[in-house]
Amino acid sequence: MIQEKGFTVADFSDKEYEKYFLKDIMHIGWKGWVYVNQSLVQFHEK
C-alpha cells in the first residue's frame, strides 16, 4: 500500500535470518540498525 502511494520503502527481508539483524521476532538488533542507518543516509543524500 505504501508503494502504491508513491513512497520509498526500505526492504530488509533478505536480512531476516542474518545473525544479529533481529533482536527477537519483531525488534531490530544492533546489526539491523546499521542497515537502517545506512539506508536513511542514502535516502537523505538523494
mmJSON file of the N, C-alpha and C atoms, coordinates in Angstrom:
{"data_MODEL":{"atom_site":{
"group_PDB":["ATOM","ATOM","ATOM","ATOM","ATOM","ATOM","ATOM","ATOM","ATOM","ATOM","ATOM","ATOM","ATOM","ATOM","ATOM","ATOM","ATOM","ATOM","ATOM","ATOM","ATOM","ATOM","ATOM","ATOM","ATOM","ATOM","ATOM","ATOM","ATOM","ATOM","ATOM","ATOM","ATOM","ATOM","ATOM","ATOM","ATOM","ATOM","ATOM","ATOM","ATOM","ATOM","ATOM","ATOM","ATOM","ATOM","ATOM","ATOM","ATOM","ATOM","ATOM","ATOM","ATOM","ATOM","ATOM","ATOM","ATOM","ATOM","ATOM","ATOM","ATOM","ATOM","ATOM","ATOM","ATOM","ATOM","ATOM","ATOM","ATOM","ATOM","ATOM","ATOM","ATOM","ATOM","ATOM","ATOM","ATOM","ATOM","ATOM","ATOM","ATOM","ATOM","ATOM","ATOM","ATOM","ATOM","ATOM","ATOM","ATOM","ATOM","ATOM","ATOM","ATOM","ATOM","ATOM","ATOM","ATOM","ATOM","ATOM","ATOM","ATOM","ATOM","ATOM","ATOM","ATOM","ATOM","ATOM","ATOM","ATOM","ATOM","ATOM","ATOM","ATOM","ATOM","ATOM","ATOM","ATOM","ATOM","ATOM","ATOM","ATOM","ATOM","ATOM","ATOM","ATOM","ATOM","ATOM","ATOM","ATOM","ATOM","ATOM","ATOM","ATOM","ATOM","ATOM","ATOM","ATOM","ATOM"],
"id":[1,2,3,4,5,6,7,8,9,10,11,12,13,14,15,16,17,18,19,20,21,22,23,24,25,26,27,28,29,30,31,32,33,34,35,36,37,38,39,40,41,42,43,44,45,46,47,48,49,50,51,52,53,54,55,56,57,58,59,60,61,62,63,64,65,66,67,68,69,70,71,72,73,74,75,76,77,78,79,80,81,82,83,84,85,86,87,88,89,90,91,92,93,94,95,96,97,98,99,100,101,102,103,104,105,106,107,108,109,110,111,112,113,114,115,116,117,118,119,120,121,122,123,124,125,126,127,128,129,130,131,132,133,134,135,136,137,138],
"type_symbol":["N","C","C","N","C","C","N","C","C","N","C","C","N","C","C","N","C","C","N","C","C","N","C","C","N","C","C","N","C","C","N","C","C","N","C","C","N","C","C","N","C","C","N","C","C","N","C","C","N","C","C","N","C","C","N","C","C","N","C","C","N","C","C","N","C","C","N","C","C","N","C","C","N","C","C","N","C","C","N","C","C","N","C","C","N","C","C","N","C","C","N","C","C","N","C","C","N","C","C","N","C","C","N","C","C","N","C","C","N","C","C","N","C","C","N","C","C","N","C","C","N","C","C","N","C","C","N","C","C","N","C","C","N","C","C","N","C","C"],
"label_atom_id":["N","CA","C","N","CA","C","N","CA","C","N","CA","C","N","CA","C","N","CA","C","N","CA","C","N","CA","C","N","CA","C","N","CA","C","N","CA","C","N","CA","C","N","CA","C","N","CA","C","N","CA","C","N","CA","C","N","CA","C","N","CA","C","N","CA","C","N","CA","C","N","CA","C","N","CA","C","N","CA","C","N","CA","C","N","CA","C","N","CA","C","N","CA","C","N","CA","C","N","CA","C","N","CA","C","N","CA","C","N","CA","C","N","CA","C","N","CA","C","N","CA","C","N","CA","C","N","CA","C","N","CA","C","N","CA","C","N","CA","C","N","CA","C","N","CA","C","N","CA","C","N","CA","C","N","CA","C","N","CA","C"],
"label_alt_id":[null,null,null,null,null,null,null,null,null,null,null,null,null,null,null,null,null,null,null,null,null,null,null,null,null,null,null,null,null,null,null,null,null,null,null,null,null,null,null,null,null,null,null,null,null,null,null,null,null,null,null,null,null,null,null,null,null,null,null,null,null,null,null,null,null,null,null,null,null,null,null,null,null,null,null,null,null,null,null,null,null,null,null,null,null,null,null,null,null,null,null,null,null,null,null,null,null,null,null,null,null,null,null,null,null,null,null,null,null,null,null,null,null,null,null,null,null,null,null,null,null,null,null,null,null,null,null,null,null,null,null,null,null,null,null,null,null,null],
"label_comp_id":["MET","MET","MET","ILE","ILE","ILE","GLN","GLN","GLN","GLU","GLU","GLU","LYS","LYS","LYS","GLY","GLY","GLY","PHE","PHE","PHE","THR","THR","THR","VAL","VAL","VAL","ALA","ALA","ALA","ASP","ASP","ASP","PHE","PHE","PHE","SER","SER","SER","ASP","ASP","ASP","LYS","LYS","LYS","GLU","GLU","GLU","TYR","TYR","TYR","GLU","GLU","GLU","LYS","LYS","LYS","TYR","TYR","TYR","PHE","PHE","PHE","LEU","LEU","LEU","LYS","LYS","LYS","ASP","ASP","ASP","ILE","ILE","ILE","MET","MET","MET","HIS","HIS","HIS","ILE","ILE","ILE","GLY","GLY","GLY","TRP","TRP","TRP","LYS","LYS","LYS","GLY","GLY","GLY","TRP","TRP","TRP","VAL","VAL","VAL","TYR","TYR","TYR","VAL","VAL","VAL","ASN","ASN","ASN","GLN","GLN","GLN","SER","SER","SER","LEU","LEU","LEU","VAL","VAL","VAL","GLN","GLN","GLN","PHE","PHE","PHE","HIS","HIS","HIS","GLU","GLU","GLU","LYS","LYS","LYS"],
"label_asym_id":["A","A","A","A","A","A","A","A","A","A","A","A","A","A","A","A","A","A","A","A","A","A","A","A","A","A","A","A","A","A","A","A","A","A","A","A","A","A","A","A","A","A","A","A","A","A","A","A","A","A","A","A","A","A","A","A","A","A","A","A","A","A","A","A","A","A","A","A","A","A","A","A","A","A","A","A","A","A","A","A","A","A","A","A","A","A","A","A","A","A","A","A","A","A","A","A","A","A","A","A","A","A","A","A","A","A","A","A","A","A","A","A","A","A","A","A","A","A","A","A","A","A","A","A","A","A","A","A","A","A","A","A","A","A","A","A","A","A"],
"label_entity_id":["1","1","1","1","1","1","1","1","1","1","1","1","1","1","1","1","1","1","1","1","1","1","1","1","1","1","1","1","1","1","1","1","1","1","1","1","1","1","1","1","1","1","1","1","1","1","1","1","1","1","1","1","1","1","1","1","1","1","1","1","1","1","1","1","1","1","1","1","1","1","1","1","1","1","1","1","1","1","1","1","1","1","1","1","1","1","1","1","1","1","1","1","1","1","1","1","1","1","1","1","1","1","1","1","1","1","1","1","1","1","1","1","1","1","1","1","1","1","1","1","1","1","1","1","1","1","1","1","1","1","1","1","1","1","1","1","1","1"],
"label_seq_id":[1,1,1,2,2,2,3,3,3,4,4,4,5,5,5,6,6,6,7,7,7,8,8,8,9,9,9,10,10,10,11,11,11,12,12,12,13,13,13,14,14,14,15,15,15,16,16,16,17,17,17,18,18,18,19,19,19,20,20,20,21,21,21,22,22,22,23,23,23,24,24,24,25,25,25,26,26,26,27,27,27,28,28,28,29,29,29,30,30,30,31,31,31,32,32,32,33,33,33,34,34,34,35,35,35,36,36,36,37,37,37,38,38,38,39,39,39,40,40,40,41,41,41,42,42,42,43,43,43,44,44,44,45,45,45,46,46,46],
"pdbx_PDB_ins_code":[null,null,null,null,null,null,null,null,null,null,null,null,null,null,null,null,null,null,null,null,null,null,null,null,null,null,null,null,null,null,null,null,null,null,null,null,null,null,null,null,null,null,null,null,null,null,null,null,null,null,null,null,null,null,null,null,null,null,null,null,null,null,null,null,null,null,null,null,null,null,null,null,null,null,null,null,null,null,null,null,null,null,null,null,null,null,null,null,null,null,null,null,null,null,null,null,null,null,null,null,null,null,null,null,null,null,null,null,null,null,null,null,null,null,null,null,null,null,null,null,null,null,null,null,null,null,null,null,null,null,null,null,null,null,null,null,null,null],
"Cartn_x":[0.823,0.0,0.865,1.967,2.838,3.432,3.909,4.495,3.448,2.211,1.14,0.9,1.183,1.015,2.255,3.296,4.473,5.6,5.521,6.568,7.668,8.869,10.001,9.986,10.328,10.328,11.707,12.223,13.467,13.079,13.477,13.108,14.324,14.265,15.349,14.964,13.987,13.503,14.589,15.576,16.656,17.638,17.532,18.421,17.78,16.56,15.774,16.516,17.28,17.955,19.435,19.873,21.259,21.451,22.516,22.776,22.856,22.176,22.115,21.326,20.715,19.878,18.641,18.041,16.885,17.266,16.705,16.926,15.998,14.784,13.796,12.891,11.749,10.904,10.435,10.436,9.926,10.759,11.876,12.704,14.055,14.455,15.726,16.871,17.861,19.052,20.111,21.25,22.305,22.753,22.847,23.278,22.193,20.957,19.845,19.825,20.167,20.188,21.285,22.356,23.397,22.812,22.075,21.444,20.407,19.63,18.619,19.302,20.337,21.044,21.665,22.271,22.857,21.776,20.637,19.534,19.02,18.934,18.486,19.478,20.752,21.774,21.676,21.561,21.458,20.21,19.106,17.852,17.99,18.6,18.714,19.776,20.707,21.723,21.188,20.061,19.471,18.875],
"Cartn_y":[-1.196,0.0,1.257,1.209,2.377,2.685,1.653,1.852,2.332,1.867,2.306,3.806,4.372,5.812,6.605,5.92,6.589,6.788,6.167,6.307,5.26,5.608,4.695,3.78,2.522,1.53,0.881,0.763,0.022,-1.412,-2.333,-3.739,-4.529,-5.019,-5.806,-7.274,-7.717,-9.09,-10.123,-9.755,-10.701,-10.83,-9.972,-9.998,-10.696,-11.168,-11.715,-12.769,-13.609,-14.702,-14.427,-13.204,-12.836,-12.651,-13.225,-13.189,-11.742,-11.454,-10.151,-9.083,-9.43,-8.433,-8.15,-9.198,-9.046,-9.416,-8.669,-8.969,-10.1,-10.034,-11.091,-11.078,-11.672,-11.836,-10.522,-9.419,-8.171,-6.924,-7.071,-5.917,-5.992,-4.872,-4.81,-4.903,-5.715,-5.86,-4.839,-4.906,-3.908,-3.903,-5.057,-5.119,-4.597,-4.822,-4.3,-2.793,-2.169,-0.707,-0.137,-0.87,-0.409,-0.301,-1.316,-1.29,-0.169,0.022,1.082,2.443,2.675,3.956,4.202,3.178,3.323,3.676,3.036,3.289,4.726,5.214,6.592,7.608,7.36,8.27,8.304,7.15,7.09,7.818,7.667,8.316,9.84,10.332,11.781,12.416,11.622,12.15,12.336,11.727,11.849,13.231],
"Cartn_z":[0.0,0.0,0.0,0.723,0.791,-0.578,-1.259,-2.584,-3.589,-3.447,-4.337,-4.223,-3.06,-2.835,-3.218,-3.72,-4.225,-3.231,-2.072,-1.068,-1.271,-0.847,-0.916,0.304,0.084,1.167,1.254,2.455,2.675,2.995,2.152,2.319,2.79,4.005,4.579,4.741,3.977,4.131,3.827,3.015,2.722,3.885,4.877,6.048,7.252,7.089,8.192,9.02,8.372,9.083,9.334,9.024,9.282,10.793,11.299,12.737,13.23,14.308,14.985,14.249,13.113,12.447,13.286,13.793,14.677,16.105,17.052,18.47,18.898,18.444,18.642,17.422,17.505,16.313,15.692,16.448,15.877,16.174,16.852,17.176,16.467,15.906,15.187,16.183,15.844,16.667,16.271,16.917,16.669,15.21,14.597,13.203,12.265,12.617,11.83,11.801,12.941,12.993,12.102,11.896,10.974,9.568,9.149,7.83,7.732,8.769,8.772,8.647,9.438,9.386,8.018,7.429,6.094,5.072,5.179,4.276,4.419,5.649,5.872,5.309,5.489,4.945,3.43,2.791,1.331,0.846,1.56,1.179,1.258,2.328,2.512,1.613,1.116,0.203,-1.223,-1.526,-2.87,-3.072],
"occupancy":[1.0,1.0,1.0,1.0,1.0,1.0,1.0,1.0,1.0,1.0,1.0,1.0,1.0,1.0,1.0,1.0,1.0,1.0,1.0,1.0,1.0,1.0,1.0,1.0,1.0,1.0,1.0,1.0,1.0,1.0,1.0,1.0,1.0,1.0,1.0,1.0,1.0,1.0,1.0,1.0,1.0,1.0,1.0,1.0,1.0,1.0,1.0,1.0,1.0,1.0,1.0,1.0,1.0,1.0,1.0,1.0,1.0,1.0,1.0,1.0,1.0,1.0,1.0,1.0,1.0,1.0,1.0,1.0,1.0,1.0,1.0,1.0,1.0,1.0,1.0,1.0,1.0,1.0,1.0,1.0,1.0,1.0,1.0,1.0,1.0,1.0,1.0,1.0,1.0,1.0,1.0,1.0,1.0,1.0,1.0,1.0,1.0,1.0,1.0,1.0,1.0,1.0,1.0,1.0,1.0,1.0,1.0,1.0,1.0,1.0,1.0,1.0,1.0,1.0,1.0,1.0,1.0,1.0,1.0,1.0,1.0,1.0,1.0,1.0,1.0,1.0,1.0,1.0,1.0,1.0,1.0,1.0,1.0,1.0,1.0,1.0,1.0,1.0],
"B_iso_or_equiv":[0.0,0.0,0.0,0.0,0.0,0.0,0.0,0.0,0.0,0.0,0.0,0.0,0.0,0.0,0.0,0.0,0.0,0.0,0.0,0.0,0.0,0.0,0.0,0.0,0.0,0.0,0.0,0.0,0.0,0.0,0.0,0.0,0.0,0.0,0.0,0.0,0.0,0.0,0.0,0.0,0.0,0.0,0.0,0.0,0.0,0.0,0.0,0.0,0.0,0.0,0.0,0.0,0.0,0.0,0.0,0.0,0.0,0.0,0.0,0.0,0.0,0.0,0.0,0.0,0.0,0.0,0.0,0.0,0.0,0.0,0.0,0.0,0.0,0.0,0.0,0.0,0.0,0.0,0.0,0.0,0.0,0.0,0.0,0.0,0.0,0.0,0.0,0.0,0.0,0.0,0.0,0.0,0.0,0.0,0.0,0.0,0.0,0.0,0.0,0.0,0.0,0.0,0.0,0.0,0.0,0.0,0.0,0.0,0.0,0.0,0.0,0.0,0.0,0.0,0.0,0.0,0.0,0.0,0.0,0.0,0.0,0.0,0.0,0.0,0.0,0.0,0.0,0.0,0.0,0.0,0.0,0.0,0.0,0.0,0.0,0.0,0.0,0.0],
"pdbx_formal_charge":[null,null,null,null,null,null,null,null,null,null,null,null,null,null,null,null,null,null,null,null,null,null,null,null,null,null,null,null,null,null,null,null,null,null,null,null,null,null,null,null,null,null,null,null,null,null,null,null,null,null,null,null,null,null,null,null,null,null,null,null,null,null,null,null,null,null,null,null,null,null,null,null,null,null,null,null,null,null,null,null,null,null,null,null,null,null,null,null,null,null,null,null,null,null,null,null,null,null,null,null,null,null,null,null,null,null,null,null,null,null,null,null,null,null,null,null,null,null,null,null,null,null,null,null,null,null,null,null,null,null,null,null,null,null,null,null,null,null],
"auth_seq_id":[1,1,1,2,2,2,3,3,3,4,4,4,5,5,5,6,6,6,7,7,7,8,8,8,9,9,9,10,10,10,11,11,11,12,12,12,13,13,13,14,14,14,15,15,15,16,16,16,17,17,17,18,18,18,19,19,19,20,20,20,21,21,21,22,22,22,23,23,23,24,24,24,25,25,25,26,26,26,27,27,27,28,28,28,29,29,29,30,30,30,31,31,31,32,32,32,33,33,33,34,34,34,35,35,35,36,36,36,37,37,37,38,38,38,39,39,39,40,40,40,41,41,41,42,42,42,43,43,43,44,44,44,45,45,45,46,46,46],
"auth_comp_id":["MET","MET","MET","ILE","ILE","ILE","GLN","GLN","GLN","GLU","GLU","GLU","LYS","LYS","LYS","GLY","GLY","GLY","PHE","PHE","PHE","THR","THR","THR","VAL","VAL","VAL","ALA","ALA","ALA","ASP","ASP","ASP","PHE","PHE","PHE","SER","SER","SER","ASP","ASP","ASP","LYS","LYS","LYS","GLU","GLU","GLU","TYR","TYR","TYR","GLU","GLU","GLU","LYS","LYS","LYS","TYR","TYR","TYR","PHE","PHE","PHE","LEU","LEU","LEU","LYS","LYS","LYS","ASP","ASP","ASP","ILE","ILE","ILE","MET","MET","MET","HIS","HIS","HIS","ILE","ILE","ILE","GLY","GLY","GLY","TRP","TRP","TRP","LYS","LYS","LYS","GLY","GLY","GLY","TRP","TRP","TRP","VAL","VAL","VAL","TYR","TYR","TYR","VAL","VAL","VAL","ASN","ASN","ASN","GLN","GLN","GLN","SER","SER","SER","LEU","LEU","LEU","VAL","VAL","VAL","GLN","GLN","GLN","PHE","PHE","PHE","HIS","HIS","HIS","GLU","GLU","GLU","LYS","LYS","LYS"],
"auth_asym_id":["A","A","A","A","A","A","A","A","A","A","A","A","A","A","A","A","A","A","A","A","A","A","A","A","A","A","A","A","A","A","A","A","A","A","A","A","A","A","A","A","A","A","A","A","A","A","A","A","A","A","A","A","A","A","A","A","A","A","A","A","A","A","A","A","A","A","A","A","A","A","A","A","A","A","A","A","A","A","A","A","A","A","A","A","A","A","A","A","A","A","A","A","A","A","A","A","A","A","A","A","A","A","A","A","A","A","A","A","A","A","A","A","A","A","A","A","A","A","A","A","A","A","A","A","A","A","A","A","A","A","A","A","A","A","A","A","A","A"],
"auth_atom_id":["N","CA","C","N","CA","C","N","CA","C","N","CA","C","N","CA","C","N","CA","C","N","CA","C","N","CA","C","N","CA","C","N","CA","C","N","CA","C","N","CA","C","N","CA","C","N","CA","C","N","CA","C","N","CA","C","N","CA","C","N","CA","C","N","CA","C","N","CA","C","N","CA","C","N","CA","C","N","CA","C","N","CA","C","N","CA","C","N","CA","C","N","CA","C","N","CA","C","N","CA","C","N","CA","C","N","CA","C","N","CA","C","N","CA","C","N","CA","C","N","CA","C","N","CA","C","N","CA","C","N","CA","C","N","CA","C","N","CA","C","N","CA","C","N","CA","C","N","CA","C","N","CA","C","N","CA","C","N","CA","C"],
"pdbx_PDB_model_num":[1,1,1,1,1,1,1,1,1,1,1,1,1,1,1,1,1,1,1,1,1,1,1,1,1,1,1,1,1,1,1,1,1,1,1,1,1,1,1,1,1,1,1,1,1,1,1,1,1,1,1,1,1,1,1,1,1,1,1,1,1,1,1,1,1,1,1,1,1,1,1,1,1,1,1,1,1,1,1,1,1,1,1,1,1,1,1,1,1,1,1,1,1,1,1,1,1,1,1,1,1,1,1,1,1,1,1,1,1,1,1,1,1,1,1,1,1,1,1,1,1,1,1,1,1,1,1,1,1,1,1,1,1,1,1,1,1,1]
}}}
